Amino acid sequence: MAVFGGRRREENPDLPPGQHLTDGFPVLSAGPTPRIDEEDWAFVIQTETGVTHRWSWAELLALPSEDITVDIHCVTSWSKLGTGWRGVSLDTLFADVETSLEFVMVHSYGGYTTNLPLEEILDGKAWVVYEFDGESLDPEHGGPARLLVPHLYFWKSAKWVRGIVMQDDDEPGFWEENGYHLHGDPWREERYA
C-alpha cells in the first residue's frame, strides 16, 4: 500500500477547494476597527442620476428582516459552516431604486470598498446584517451592520457597511486593487487576479 505525504484536502462536500474548517470566527481587517454609534449610522444607495436612498438605523430595523443560515469562506482559507445571521435583504433595499447600471461599489465606515456586479447582490443573494448567532454584531465582525454575500469570498461581505454607489464598470475596490480577484467565487478559487 502506497503512502503519500502532504496535506490532504478535508473530505467535506460543503468545503470549496483549498479551504479548511474552523470552529472560531477569525478577525481579519484592512485597518483599525471603526466604532459607529447606531444613532449616527446610516446606509445609502446612490444611483447614476444622483438620487440617494437613505435609511437610518431605526429605519433599517423597521424593514422586514430575515434569518439567514449560510456557510462563509475566507480567502485566507478558513470556512465556517452553518453561520446564523439576521438582516435585511438587498432586494428590499433596492425595491424602489431605479438604475440601468450593472455594477456597484460598496463603501464602509473607515474607507474600505469592494466592487460587485449588481446581479450578485439581488435575488436573495445578499443582506445588510446586524445580528450574528442571535446577538448584536460585534464591531470586530463589522457591527453595527455589515454586508453579507455568502456565495463569494468573505472580503466581499464588507464590514461596517455604509452605502452602495452604482457604477458603469466593474472598477476594483480596496483588495481588488491590491491583487484580489474582481469576482471572488470560492468554488472556482477566484482568490487573486
Secondary structure, 3 states (H helix, E strand, C coil): CCCCCCCCCCCCCCCCCCCEECCCCCCCCCCCCCCCCCCCCEEEEECCCCCEEEEEHHHHHHCCCEEEEEEEECCCCEEEEEEEEEEEEHHHHCCCCCCCCCEEEEEECCCCEEEEEHHHCCCCCCEEEEEECCEECCHHHCCCCEEECCCCCHHHCCCCEEEEEEECCCCCCHHHHCCECCCCCHHHCCCEC
